[in-house]
Amino acid sequence: MVDSDEEPFTIISLPVYTPLPPAASYGKKNGMWYAGGTVTGASGWSRAGTRKQSVAESDAPPPGGGKNTSGRVIRIINNMDHSIQCRVLLNLRTTQPFEEVLEDLGQVLKMSGAKRMYTITGQEVRSFSQLRNEFADVETFYLGTAMVAPALSPGISAPLPIESPIRRSRSRGAVAAMPVSEDTRGRRARSKSRPRVLYAPEGEIVRNSDYTLLEVLKEEPMRVTIRGLRRTFYPPIHHAPIDSSPPDKKMQLEWVYGYRGADSRRNLWVLPTGELLYYVAAVAVMYDRDEESQRHYMGHTEDIQCMELHPSRELVASGQRAGRGRRAQAHVRIWSTDTLQTLHVFGMAEFEAGVAAVAFSQLNGGSYVLAVDAGRESILSVWQWQWGHLLGKVATLQEELTGAAFHPLDDNLLITHGKGHLAFWNRRKDGFFERTDIIKPPARTQVTALQFEQDGDVVTADSDGFITIYSVDSDGAYFVRMEFEAHIKGISSLVMLSEGTLISGGEKDRKIAAWDSLQNYKRITETKLTESAGGVRSIYPQRPGRNDGNLYIGTTKNNIMEGSLQRRFNQVIFGHHRPLMGIAVHPDDEMFATAGHDKNIALWKGHKLIFATQVGYECVSLAWHPGGGALAAGSTEGHLVILNADAGAHVATLRVCGSPLNCLQYNSAGDVLAIGSQNGSIYLFRVSRDGFSYKKSNKIRGAQPLVQLDWSLDGVYLQTVTADYDLSFWDIKALSPEKSPIAMKDVKWFTYNSTVGFLVSGMWNNRFYPMTSLITAASRSAAHDLLISGDSDGYLRLFRYPCASPKAEYNEVKAYTGSIYSARFLFNDRCLVTSGGSDAALMLWELVDD
């Protein structure tokens, strides 16, 4: 490729200089590749400037040899396939490293990883200096990938068994006599997979002697380092102007779907307003069932691990886990449910891994807060939160500490519980703690929940299904007053109602039972949740203090149910409960569908769940037919599942292969479905009857796991991204990989969900945030003006599209911990939907004016 160390090296004319028309092109004509452009610093792009008037006379390189210091025309041959060869114009003054030039030449010859150049006798060329001096008279070179010239056998220095190019003299008269165009006509048939847009229109060609001269790269290729490997992306000739300013839209959280019950405890409350309070990812959600509205507290930067409601029921204490960087330190926040304002933040740099439990004191109006560090020592600390004062702390040294609470009759008595652990901590005036162990190791029982009777006796539940009541004797020592088996296996939640009824919930048996504490815990009644609802995770009365028996139940399958022990429980909130990777948006309506590892495929419109269908396979990818009537999901076991998108009915299941189907997409016409697999291959299906009939047509073999896929606008090509972030192209008509990224640079793409490429490269080498994480999801808006990206640290960033500058600015939100799995704009670009994190968090964001 040609680069200049001064102005763009755009045209070389042999022997006469003729101006090039303003509309530049790029490609191969009469058997020669031409490249122009300049290498600048990594901070920006350089466009073609004024042409050097002296280029034609002083800097024109001799056609074959000759010691010209500016440029040379040479023939390069693919050492793996000698039928692939062409002539190129090299600028020997380029500032580009010789190794990068070899890589660029390899792309011209459809080679990946070209690293060596050899002469016809097997001598290796290592620098531009050798091309200028030692090999000035050599016109033919071979490109290879190995350490030694693969076409040469050991000990043989004879010419390679390939037709030797015509030897040209240094006189310019010999150049005109050389039959270049006939040689090219014989070779062009081998490049059937090259798109037509690669060739310049006839009006843009300048003909001088037998050379065709074109201006090629108005912008330099973008080189990005991902996972330690440098990747090159080539700019299309025509694209929208690159605007590095932040977009005029920002993301505002509109709705959070689901609930976090799969891996957390005690996380459901009812506020005085009647709103349900719970948390998902790093967001505290207040959901009003009557108004069908949500409010969100978004002060946290990592997943919320624990939460507690103040005795006034108007304030909340919430603790988050620790992430990377200062902004993501574990801490506790006190905030108002009325104004959503943060009142106090404490514990920065105090907690190691996160906050495992938090609780308010009862007697003094909730002015004390306890917090338990989720680190190895499980440090228990007590704070006077209005002033941020640490009143005392002690290491509990418990590995799995699941909860803690103040005793309701003594603000200096704290209770912690966990695996083989139940302990009382009496805080003295000097800040030290006196410890009394009720359950000691090596007991294996895990105490999972804690409540109190009105007289202060302690009620506990454990992982074996037992409820135990502890009383205190005249000497102040605790003893077991009563113990009984309440559930099969684990109990996950206890609630003591004001009239003395104890409600217990079983995680394994899915039962909810009522016990009369005034009659020696006689069973009053019980009911059982359905298997699809899941086991009990958290229980809270719908109207605290009324004792009408109506309850809210948070479940282990991320659902919230409402009902009572006298009537059935109905679903209030549905959520996926295992990793959620598949999102597809309706082609012309504000609807989207999700498919997760929990074997559920769900359809959503606005804030409402339309249907959720169990399909029997863990799903990792999802696509919506352009006609809008069918959904296609790919499973971890290689099955393709087809659903009717109107009713959610299962239509068909097809076995594709034995590997996960990580990505799938319909072409714009909806008559072909392409599936990218973990085994690296592309599977093609013919589609008919509006997406309800499928016939396997072809397979294109590959080697690297595929994770993202896009169709070209004309349905001829695919681009895919591998698990190692390699951008690959596939020719659907030729049923083969397209090995030359340069040949694909001007293809227009129907969708752009790939995380790499020239037009999205500004996400990777952005100077405004450190690339300590990987981009895991990306999508272009329907209007082609916005780009959403999600990374492995849970950041969502909204850019302008195209995004190809390291100076690209953005609007950013952080609502997840861990990777963003998927992000998609809805059809009209008014909203976007995202999924990610460890709790299958699904969120809808409205794009509002910034």
N, C-alpha and C positions, 0 to 999 in steps of 0.2 A: 504494500500500500504506500502511497506517496504522502509524505509530510514535509513541511518546510519549517526551518527555524526562524523565518522572518514572516513574510506575508503568505497567504494561502497559495500553494503551488497548484493552480487550477488547470493550466493548459500548456501543453508542449506541442509545437507544430513542426513537422519534418516534411519538406525542408522550408515551407513558407508559413508565416504566422497569419492566421485569420481570426478575427474576434469571435468569441463564442456567444450565442444568443443568451439573454438573461435567464430564461427558464432552464435550469440545470437538470441533468439527469444522471443516471448511474447505471453501470452494467457492463455488458460484454458485447462487443460488436466486431465482426471480422476476426474472431479468435483471440481478441485481447481484452484483458480487464484493466480498467483505469480507476485510480482513486486519487482524490484531491482533498485537501484540508490541512489543518495545522494542529499540532499538539500544543495545547496550552496547559496552564496549571489545572489542578483538579477542581478549582473553585468555580469554573464556569465554562461556557461554550464559546467557540469562535466561529464566526460566519465568514464566508468568502468575501474578501475585500477587493481592492483594485488589482488588476493584473500587472505583472512585470512586463514592461515593453521590451526588455532585452532578453526575455526568455528564449524566444525563437532563435535569436542569433548567437547568444553567448552560452546559454545553459542547456541547449538541446543535447541530449546524450547520443553518442553514436549508437546505431541500431544494434550491433552485436557486441563488439568489444570496445577498446579505446579507453584511455585513462581519463575519463571525464570525472570531475569531482562532484558533479551535481546529481546526475541521474543516469540510469541505464535501462534499456529494454532487454529483458531476459526471458527465456522460456523455462517454466517450471513444470515438473512432471510428478504426479502422485506415485510414490515408489511402491504402494500397495496395488495400484491399478494403473498401469502405464497408458491406458486408453484415455485417462483424464489428465489433460495437459492444456496449458494456455500460456500466452505471453503477457507479461505485466511490465508496467513502467515503475521502476523503483527510484525513490528520491534518496540519495546517499547522504544527504545533509540532515536528515531527520533527527530530531532529539528523542524519538521513540527508541526504546531498547531493541537490540537485534532480536532477542527472544520473542518480544511481542510482535514484531514484524513477521517472524516465522509463523506465529499462531494465526495472524491475519491471512497470510498466504495459504496456510493450511485450510482455512475456511473457504477460500476461493476454490480449492481442489477437493472440497467435501471431505476433508480430513479433520478429525478431532485430536487435539493435543500434538500438533506438529512441533517437533523440538530440534530437528537436525536438518541441515542442508548439505548435500554432497555434489561433487562434480561427477561426470560420467565415468571417471576412473576410480571413484570411491574416496576421493580426498574430501575431508569435512571442511565446510566453510563456517567460520566462527565469528566473523565480524564484517562490518561495512568496509573496513580498511582492506581486508582481503579481496573483497569484490572490486574495489578500486584499483588495487595493485597486483597482487599475486594471481588473481583469476580474471584480470581485465580482458583477456582474449577468449574466455570461456563464455558461451552463450546459453548452454543448457545445464540445468541443475535439477536434482531430485530432492524431494521433501520426504522425510521419514519421521517415525516416532520413536525408534529404538536407539540404543547407544551406538550400534554399528549399522552401517548401511545394509538394510535387509536384502536388497537385491544382489548383494555381492557375496560370493562364497569365500571362505577363508583361503588366502593364498592366491586369489585370482585378481589380477589388476587389469584384465582386458576390458574393453568397453562392454557395457551391458547389452544383453540381447534384445535391443529395441531399435526401431528404425531411427537412425540418427537424423536430427534436423539438418536442413540445408545450411551449409557453412556460408556465412555472409562475410564479404570483405568489408573493409572499413570505408570504402567509397560509398557515397550516398546513391550513386547510380545503381548499385547492386540491390539496394533496398526496394526501389521501385519495380525491379524485375521479379521480385520474389512473389510467388503465387499464394499470398496469405488467404485471400477470400475462399479459394478452392479448398485449402487445407481446413478452413473453419467449417465449410459446409459438410465436410465429412465427419466432423466431430459433434456438431450441434445436436444431432439426433440423440445423443446420449444424455442430454439434459432436459428430458421431457418433463421432469418434476419441477423445473424452474418456472415461477409464475411469469406471465406475459408482461406484467407491469415492470419487470426488471429491465426490459429493453427500451431504449429511448425512442421517442417518435422521430420520424424521418427528418422533420424540420429542425431538430436539435442537434443533428450530426454534422460535424465539420469534416470534410473529406480533404485530406492533403496527402498526395502520393497514395500509399496503400494503408495508411493508419487512420483509424477513427478516433477522434479525440473528444472526450467528455469530461465535464466537471462532475465529480462524484460526491464526496462526503462534505456537505456544507457544514456539518457538525461532526466533531470527533466521536468515536464510539465511547460509550460509558463503561468504565471498568469498576466493578464492585467486588469487594472481598466478602465472601460469605462462608462461615465455618472454616476459615483459613485458606480457602481456595479463591483465586481471582477469576471472575467471570466477565465476559465482554458482551455488551448488548449494542446492536447497531441501530442507528437512528433511521427512521423512514424519511424519504425525501420530503413528503408533505405531511405536516401534522399541525394541530392547533398551536398557537403561540404559547410558549411556556411562561406562565405567570407564577412567580414565587411568593406572591403576597398571600396572606391567609384567606381562606374562603369567606364569603359574606354570609355563610350559614354556620350555625353551631348546633351541637346535639343537646337536646333537653329531654330528660327521661320522662316518658309518657306512661309506661306501664311495665310492671314486673310480673311475669307469669310464674306460677308455682310457689313453692314453700320449701324451706330447708328442713327436712325431717330425717333424711337418710343418715346423717352423721352428726347430729347435734341433739341437745336435750334442753328441756325447759325453755321453750322459745315461742310461746303463744300467749298473748294477753288480750284483754278487752279494755279499751279506754273509756272514760266517762262519756265520751261522745258516741259510744257504740261502735267505734272503729276497731277492727282487729289490728293488733300490732304483732309483727313478726319480722324476720330478716331473711334476706336472700343475698348471697355473695357479700358485697360491701355496702349494701343498701338496707336501711330500715324502712319497712313498708307499713303504712297506715291505710287500711282498706275499708271504705265505707260501702257496705252491701246495699243500703237503701239508695244511695246516690250513684252507685256503680262508679266510684271514683277512688283514686289513690293519691296519697301524699307520700313524699319520699324525703328521708333524711340521708344526705350523702356526704357527711363529714369524714367518713372513714376512707382510708386509702388501701386497705386490705380487707380480707374477709372478716366479718363479725363472727366471733367465736362464742360470745355469751352476752346476755342482756338481762336487766332486772328493772322492774317498775318500782318507782318511789312509792312509799306509803300514801302519798297524796294522789297518786295515779296521774300526775301531770308532768313528772320528770322521769327521765330514763337514764340509766347508766349502761353503757355498752363498751365492750372490750374487743380489740382486734388482734389478729395474729401479726407476727413480724414478717416484713418483706425485705426487699433489697433497697438500700439507700436510706437517707435520713428521713425522707417523707413517709417511709413505710415502717417506721419503728412501731413496736407494739405499745399500746397505751389505752387508757380509759377516757371516755368522753361523757360528760353530763350534759344533756340537752333537753329542751322543752318540746313537749308534744304539741303545744299550741302554736308557738311561733317558729318551731324548727331551728331555733337559734342555739348555737353551742354556748353553754354557760361556763364550763370549765374543762380543761384537759390536764390530765396528770399521768405520771408514770413513764414519761419519755426517758429512755435509756435505763429504766429500772427493770423492765421485763425482758427476758432472754428470747423466748420463742413465741410468746403470745400470752393472752389472758384466758385462762381455762375456766374461771368462775368469777362472778361479781355479785355483790349483794348489799342492800341498804340495811342499816340498823332500824329498829322499830320504836323503841321507847323514846328516844330523843328527837323524834320527828325526821329520822332519816338523814342526820347530819354526818354520820360515819358511812364509809364505803369500804368493804373488804374486797381484795382482789388476789387471785391465785395465779402465780406465774406458771405458764405451760412448759417451762424448761425442766431440766433434769432434777433440780432440787425442789421444785414445786414450792416456791417461797410464798408464804402467806403474809400479806401486808394490809394494814389498816390506815385509812386516810380520813382526814377532816377535809372533805372535798371543797367546801366553800373557799378555803384558803390554800388548798393544795398541799397541806401539811401531812407529812408521813408520821403517824403516831407510833408505829412499831412494825417490825417484820420478823419472821422466823422461818427457817427452812423446815418444811414438813418431810422432805426426803421420800416422798411417795411418787412412784413411777406413773401410776394411772389414777390421778385424783380427778373425780368426776363432778364434784360439787362442794359448795360451802355456804354457810348461812350464819347470821346472828341469831342468838336465842331471843325469842320475842319478849322475855321477861328480864333480860340482862344484856345491856349493850357491850359489856366487856367479856361476854362468853361467846365464843365462836365454835362452830362445829364443822369439821371437814370429813368427807367420805370418799371412798374410791375402792380400788381393788384390794381386798384384804385389809381394809382400813376404815375405821370410824374413831375419831378422836375429838376430844373437847379441849379448847384452848382458853385459858383464863388470862386476859391481858391485865397486867399490873400497872400501877401508876407510873412506874419507871420505864414502861414500854416493853418490858420483858414478858414472855408468855410461859405459863405453866401448862404442861401437856398431860392429859389423861387419856390413855388408849382404852377404848371399849372393845374393839376388835383388833387383835394383833396378828402379824404374820406368824406362822406361814398360812394363815387362813386364806383360802382361794376365793371365797365368796366376794362378789363385788356389790357393794352398797350403791344402789343406783338412784334412789330418791329419798327425800327427807321432808317430814311434816311435823307439826306440833299440835298436841291437844291443848284445850283451853287452859288447863292447869300447868302447862309447861312440859308435860311428858313428851318424849321424843318418839316419833313413829318413823321407821325405816322400811324400805323395800329393797330386795336384792335380786341378783341374777339367777337364783335358784327358784324364784317364785314365792318366797316367804315374806310375810309382813311381821315385823318385830316391834314391840313397844317397850321402851326403857323408862323406868321410874327412878327416882332418887330417894335414898333412905335418909334416916335422921342424921347420919354422919356426912351427908352430902355425896355419898357414893352411888353411882348408877348401877342398876341391876335389870335383868330381863324380866319384865312383868308378864309378858305374854308373847307367844309366837305361833303363827299358823300359816298353812300353805294356802295361798290365794289364787295363784295362777300356775299354769304349766310353764316351767322355765321362767324367763326373765320378766320382771316388772319394770316398766320404763317411766311411769309417772304416778304420783300421788297428789291428791288435792283434798284438803280438809274444808268442807263447807261450814258456814257459820253456825248451823244448827247441830253440828256434831256428826254429820254423815261423811265418811271417808270414801272417795272415789279412787279406784285403782285401775290402771290400764296395762294390759299384757302386750309385750312386744312380739312374742312368738305365737301365742294362742289367739291374738287379736280380740281378746275379751275386755269388756269394760264392766266392772263390778262395783256395787255400792255396799258399804258396811256401816252398821250402826255402832259408833264408838261408845254410846251411852248404855248399850246392852251387850257389852263384852264382845264387840265386833261381830255381831250376828249378821250373816249375809242377808241383804234386803232383796236385791235382784241383780241380774246381769244380762248383758247382750253381747253380740259378736259382730265385728265388722266383716265385710266381704273380703275375699282374697285380693280382689283388684284394688281395694282401698288401701290395704297394707296393715301392718301392725301399729299399735298405739305408740306415739312418741311423746305427745304433750296434751294435757287436758286443762280446760279453763271454762268456768261457767259463763254462759252468754250474758247474764245479767247479775253480776256479783252482788250478793246480799239479798237477792229476792228468793232464792231457794225454790225456783220453779222446776228444777230438774233439767233444764235445757243446757246443753254443753256444746262447746267447740272441741273437736279432736284433731290434732295434727298427727299425721301418720308417717310411717317409715318410707312410704312410696311418694313422699312430697305432695300429698293431698291434704286439704282441710275439709273435714266433715262437720255437719251440724245435725243435732237431733237430741234425743233423750233416751233413757233406759226403757221408757214405756213405748216409744215409737222408733221407727227405723231412722238410720242416719243417712243424710243426703250429702252429695258432694257439693261443696261451695267453691273450692279451688282445685284445679287439676295441674299437676306438674310432672315432667319427666324426672325419673329418680336415678338415672345412670347417665354417663357421658352423652352429651347431645351434640352430634356433629352434622347432621343433615338438615339443611334449610333450603326450601324452594319457594319462590314467590310467584303468585298468579300473574299471567302475562298481561291482563288488562283489568284487574280489580285489586282493591286493597285487602288482599287475603294472602296468607302464607301458610306453609305446611312445615312440620318438623318430624324428624325420624331419629330415634335414639337407640342406645344400647339396651334400653329397657323393653325393646320389642314393640314399642308403641309408635304408630304414625298418627299424628294429630293435625287437625286443620283449624286455623284460627282466623277470625274476621274481627278486626278492631280489638276489643278487649275480651271477646267471647270465644270460648271453645265451641266449635261446630261439631266435631266428632273426634274420638280417639279410638283407633282400631288396633287390636293386638294381632300381630302378623306371624309370630312364632320364630322370628329370626332377629338377631341383633343387627340393627341398621346403622350404617356409617355414611351413607350418601343419599341424596334425594334430588329428583328433577321433576319439573312440571311440564307436561306436554304443551306446545304452543297453542293448541286448540283449547286448552283450559279444562278438558274433561278427564284427564288421566294423570296419575302420579306414578313415578317409577322410583323404587328404592333399591339400593345395593346393600347386601348383608355382609357380615364378617365371614360367612362360610361360602361365599361365592354365588348366592342366589339373587335373582332379579325378581322383585315383588311388584306387581302392578295392582293399583287400587283405582276404583272409581272416585274421582275427586268430588263428585256431587253428594254421594251418600256415604262414602267411606267403605263401600263393599269391596271385598277382596275379589280380584278378577282372575289373576293367574300368578303362578310362581314358576320361574325358569331357572334351571341350573346352568350357570355360565362357566364356572371353573371352581377350583378348590381353594382359591385365595380371596381375601377381602376385596370387595369392589369399592375402592376408595373414592372414586369420582365418576359421575356419569352426566351426560348432557345431550339434549336433542339438538339437531341442527335447526336452522331458522325455518325450514319448510316443515319440520316435524315428521319427516319420512325416514330418518335414520337416527338411531340412538347409539352414541359412542360411550363405551365403558372403559375406564382405566383401572387396572388391577394392581394389587400388591405384587404380583409376579412380573410386572413390567410390561405386560402385553395390553394391546388395545383390542376390544371386542366390538364388532359392528353388528347391529340388528336392523333389519328392514321393518319399518313401522307402517301400519295401515289401520283403517277403521278408527280414525281420530285418536290413536294411541292405545287401542285395545287389542291389536293383533301384532305379534312379534315373530320374526323369523331370523334366526342367526345367519348372517351372510358371510362375514369374513373375520379373520383375526390377523393382527399385525404383531409380530413377536418383538418384545423388548426385554431389557435386562434389569432396569432399575425400578423400584416401587414408585408408582404414580400416585400423586395426591391431589392435583388440580388439573382441570381440563377446560379448554375453550374451543369452540368451532370458529372457523373463518366465516365471513359474511356470505361468501358464495358456496359454502358447504364442501369445499375441495380439500381444505387442510384442517389439522388439529394442532393446537399447542398444548403441551402438558408440562407440569413441574414435578420433578422427582422428589423423593424424601430428602435428598441431599441438595435441593435447590438448583438442579440443572434444568435449563429450559430446553425442551425437546420439541421437534416438529414432525408431523406425520402427513404423508401424501395419501389421501383416501382413495384416489383413483388408481394410483400405482401400487397401493397396498404396501408401502415401504416407508421407513423413516426418512425424513428429509434432512440430510447431514449438513447442509450449508445454512447457517443462520443469516448470512448475508442475503441469500436468495429469498428469505422469508420476511425481510425487514419491512416491506411495503404492503404486506397482506393486512386487510382490514378484518377485525375480529368482531363477531356477533356479540359475544360477551367478553368481559375481561375480569376473570376471577383468579388469574394467576398472580402469584406473589412476586414474580421476577419478570424483567423485561425492560426495554429502554424507557417506555412511557410511564413506568412506575418506579424507576430506579432511585428517584429522590427519597423514597421511604427508607432506603438502606444506608446511604452514606450521608444522612442528614446531619448538618453541623449543629443543630439545636438540641439534639439529645444523643447520649452515648449509645452505641450499638452493643449494649451488653446482653440484649435479648434478640430473638429471631422473629421475623414477621411470619405469623402463622395463618393469617387470613387477610384477604383483600377483595375489593369489588369496585367496579366502575359504575357510576350512576347511569340511568337510562338516557339522560340528556348529554352524556359524555363530558360533563363539566366538573364532577366531583369524584373523589376517590376515598374510600374508607379502608383503613388498615387496622389490624389487631395484632398484638405481639404476645410473646410467651410470658410477659410479666403482667398481662391483663390491661394494657393501655389501648384505648381506642383513639385513633387520630383521623381527623377529616382534613384532606388536602384538596387543592384544586387539581383537576385533570386536564392535560397531562402533567405528571409530577416527575420531572427529569432533571431537577437541579438540586444540588446539595444545600442550596439556600432556601428550599421550599418551606414555607411556614404553614402552620396547621392550627386547628382547634382540637383540644385534647380532653378526654375524660377518663377517669379510672374508677371502674365499678366492679372489677373482677380480680381475683387472685388466681394466678396460673394462666394457661393459654386461652386465647380467644379461638374457638374452633371454627366459627363461621360468622360472616357479616354480609348482609344483602340489603340493597335498596329495594323498597316496594316500587311497583310499576311506575308511579307518578313522581317518584323522588321526594314525596312529602315526608316520608318516614323511612327508617331503616331498622332492621331487626338483627340482633346479635345473640350468640350463644357461646358459652365457655365456662371455665372454672371447674372446680371439683364437684360442684353441686348441681350441674346441669342447668345453670341459671340462664333464663331466656328473657330478653328485655327488648322493648320497643322504644325507639328514640324518635322524637319529632325534630325535624330540621327547622329551626327558627332563625330569623334575621339576627345577625351578630351586632 
